[in-house]
Amino acid sequence: MDLKQLNTFLMISKLQSFTKAADTLNYAQSSVTTQIKLLEEELGVKLFERIGKNISLTHDGKKLIPYAQQMLKLSTDIKNNISEDEYPKGVLTIGVAESLCVIRLPEIIKEYRKLYPEVEIALKFGSCADFRRYLNDNLIDVAFSLGAKIDGGEFISEIERDESMLLLAYPGHHLLEKEKILPEDLEGESLILTEVGCSYRAAFERILKDEGISPRITLESGSVHAIKQFTMSGLGISLLPRVAVEEEVKSGKLIPLKWQGAEFEIVSQVLYHKNKWISPALDAFINLCKEML
């Protein structure tokens, strides 16, 4: 197999069409068909099912996707890193939690782009669980994470800082009158939370469960901005990192409740895989994060 075949395979998987993949890659359709046929013959499996004009991935085709992505990423790493030039260039892929991207990362990227204009930055959003997989599969160069601590012998964490979490309500909410909020005070309250898989949502739900409280989740969203808007509109209580809501708290649009329950133990981290080649671009990014965070 060659990288051209794998790239074509991934494009067909994404577009669900041989014709569209050929147009996108500027190949003749016969060339696309031949590449996939040769790849299937070499692997001894069928990668796509063709029924009428529709195509879909087979079970083996789905299994091939992460390997193909990793091989193409390694190819990019080789091109970027096998060079006598130590000046940062090439592509730097950063896995990032949305709440950090909204607040902290823009200034870092702005400064990085000013210092190293030849580096192309690609962002891949995800959760802590996603970042473990992304790093292990070499789909990202570095993770800029916020949530439960990512540890283990396979990762190197260059930066770690504890993050404050706030239980937030809209002005006028009845719980603002209480001097302290315990898990039992949230029984029956409407909660607006991040999506399943988010580590600080999981920590919150675990605290409530330990106290025998069944959360009443009325809304969930993967967007921190949407959660803030829903909360300010009076639809419920939310849990968000302080770093993501500083402006709204300062203006009085969101008001922290006086939480006295268990700690959430949330951290932000900048980390990479222990076997990752530290390219000049990655090294420069890590050093800049150390200066600015």
LINQUIQUI-V848921 format. One line per field, one symbol per residue. burial: # if it has 16 or more other C-alpha atoms within 10 Angstrom, else .. Layout:
burial = ???
This chain:
burial = ....#########..#.##.##......#..##.###.##.....###......###...#..#...######...#..##......##############..##..##..#...#..#.#..#####.###.#################....###..#..#.#######...##....#.#..#...#####...#######..##....#.#...##.#.#..##.###..###########.......#######....#.########..#.#####.###.##....
